[in-house]
């Protein structure tokens, strides 16, 4: 079945929310263990659309099966050149190149919007994601020990960053 990667729309909110929730409930990839309330997801998507932020979804058979967003950092003003990347792909659709397609579309959009740096945090035990981010060009920049506490266990986070090609 073909998977379409495209900008998110308000018609995708429920599917986006469901996808975020399914990935969060795995307790292996995201900082949260469930999606925020649907109202917050709706506000998040509306905010991204109103501000032309990079926010893409992967859709298969009419269902959202993945997402990627790069939300600009607006405060302090000295950080306005940066965005924070968030993403996830439903279990059944992993390993098919969907995450790479989502990230590449999101990064291209972010560069087109004038951003110069994209940051992300990833669990140090999530080697497939780290390899994917490095394939895109993200670099390892440090580790926050015990950055998360999930299921009563400490989890280390790796900081990664990607600079606009003009910055080298």
C-alpha positions in Angstrom: 0.0 0.0 0.0 1.4 3.4 -0.9 2.2 5.9 1.9 1.7 9.6 1.1 3.9 12.1 3.0 2.2 15.5 2.9 1.7 18.7 5.1 -0.7 18.2 7.9 -4.2 19.7 7.7 -6.9 20.2 10.3 -8.7 17.1 8.9 -5.7 15.1 10.2 -6.0 16.1 13.8 -7.8 13.0 15.1 -5.5 10.6 13.2 -2.4 12.5 14.3 -3.6 12.4 17.9 -4.2 8.6 17.6 -0.8 8.0 16.0 1.0 10.0 18.7 -0.9 8.1 21.4 0.0 4.7 19.9 3.7 5.6 19.8 3.6 7.2 23.2 2.0 4.1 24.8 4.9 2.0 23.7 6.9 3.8 26.4 10.1 3.5 24.3 10.3 6.5 22.1 8.7 9.6 23.4 9.0 11.5 26.6 5.2 11.2 27.2 3.4 7.9 27.8 0.2 9.0 26.2 -1.0 11.7 23.8 -2.0 15.0 25.3 -5.8 15.7 25.3 -7.3 15.9 21.8 -8.0 19.7 22.4 -4.2 20.3 22.9 -3.4 18.3 19.7 -6.0 20.4 17.9 -4.4 23.6 19.2 -0.9 22.4 18.3 -1.9 21.6 14.7 -3.8 24.9 14.3 -0.8 26.8 15.7 1.5 25.1 13.3 -0.7 25.8 10.3 -1.3 29.4 11.3 2.4 30.0 11.6 3.4 27.9 8.5 5.6 25.6 10.7 6.9 22.4 9.2 4.5 19.7 10.2 4.0 16.6 8.0 2.1 13.4 8.2 2.4 10.0 6.5 -0.9 8.6 5.4 -1.7 5.0 4.4 -5.3 3.9 3.5 -6.6 7.2 4.9 -4.9 6.7 8.3 -2.1 8.8 9.7 0.7 6.4 10.3 3.5 8.9 11.1 4.3 12.5 11.7 7.2 14.9 11.9 7.3 18.5 13.0 9.9 21.2 13.5 8.5 23.8 15.9 10.5 27.1 16.0 11.8 28.2 19.4 10.4 31.7 19.9 11.9 32.6 23.3 14.3 34.0 23.9 14.6 35.9 20.6 18.2 34.9 20.3 17.0 31.3 19.7 14.5 32.2 17.0 16.7 30.7 14.3 16.2 27.2 15.9 13.4 24.6 15.9 12.8 21.4 17.8 12.0 18.2 15.9 9.4 15.7 17.0 8.4 12.6 15.1 7.1 9.1 15.3 5.9 6.3 13.0 3.3 3.6 13.9 4.8 0.2 14.7 3.5 -1.6 11.6 5.0 1.0 9.3 8.6 1.2 10.7 11.5 0.1 8.6 10.0 1.2 5.3 11.7 4.6 4.9 8.7 6.6 6.0 10.6 8.2 8.9 13.3 9.4 6.5 10.7 10.8 4.1 9.0 12.6 6.9 12.2 14.1 8.2 13.5 15.2 4.8 10.2 17.0 4.0 10.2 18.6 7.4 13.8 19.8 7.2 13.3 21.1 3.7 10.3 23.1 4.9 12.2 24.4 7.9 15.1 25.6 5.8 12.7 27.3 3.4 11.2 29.1 6.4 14.5 30.6 7.2 15.5 28.4 10.2 19.2 27.7 10.6 19.3 24.8 13.2 17.1 21.9 14.1 17.5 20.3 17.6 16.2 17.0 18.9 16.4 14.7 21.9 16.5 10.9 21.4 16.8 8.1 24.0 20.3 6.7 23.9 18.8 3.2 23.7 17.0 4.0 20.4 19.7 3.1 18.0 17.5 2.8 14.9 16.4 6.4 15.4 19.9 7.6 16.1 21.1 6.0 12.9 18.3 7.6 10.9 19.0 11.0 12.3 22.7 10.6 11.5 21.8 9.5 7.9 19.9 12.8 7.5 23.0 14.7 8.9 22.2 15.3 12.5 25.2 15.2 14.8 25.5 13.9 18.3 26.1 16.8 20.7 25.8 15.4 24.2 24.0 13.2 26.6 21.7 14.2 29.5 22.0 11.4 32.0 18.7 10.4 33.6 17.0 12.9 31.2 13.7 10.9 31.6 12.3 8.7 34.2 10.0 6.1 32.6 8.3 3.2 34.3 10.4 3.8 37.4 13.6 3.6 35.4 16.1 6.4 34.4 16.6 7.0 30.7 19.5 8.9 29.2 18.8 11.4 26.4 21.1 12.3 23.5 21.1 15.8 22.1 21.5 16.0 18.3 21.5 19.0 16.0 21.4 19.7 12.3 22.7 23.0 10.9 21.5 24.6 7.7 23.9 23.7 4.8 25.0 27.4 4.6 26.5 27.1 8.0 28.6 24.0 7.2 
